[in-house]
Amino acid sequence: MLVAETSESTNEITCTNTDGLFVDQAVVFDGPNFSNLVIGETYYINEITSATTFTVVEQIGGDIVELIDGSGDMTATFNQG
């Protein structure tokens, strides 16, 4: 799935669509990094905040990852388990 933006003020990640995503689902980001997310590291969905945005944590039950503003084309791969 394409990720287009990260927001420092809300710590939200903007993607194509959040349909089918769920809380605690694992996600790994790849491609050109425009944020402070670590490419190849596993994160977990903390909250789905809209039809196109979500927040992540580094471990289930952990604190929300504090993001910086950024935009571009990054890929997110979600574990469907």
HELIX and SHEET records of a PDB file:
SHEET    1   A 7 LEU A   2  THR A   6  0                                        
SHEET    2   A 7 ILE A  13  CYS A  15 -1                                        
SHEET    3   A 7 THR A  53  VAL A  57 -1                                        
SHEET    4   A 7 THR A  42  ILE A  48 -1                                        
SHEET    5   A 7 ALA A  26  ASP A  30 -1                                        
SHEET    6   A 7 GLY A  70  PHE A  78 -1                                        
SHEET    7   A 7 LEU A   2  THR A   6 -1                                        
END                                                                             
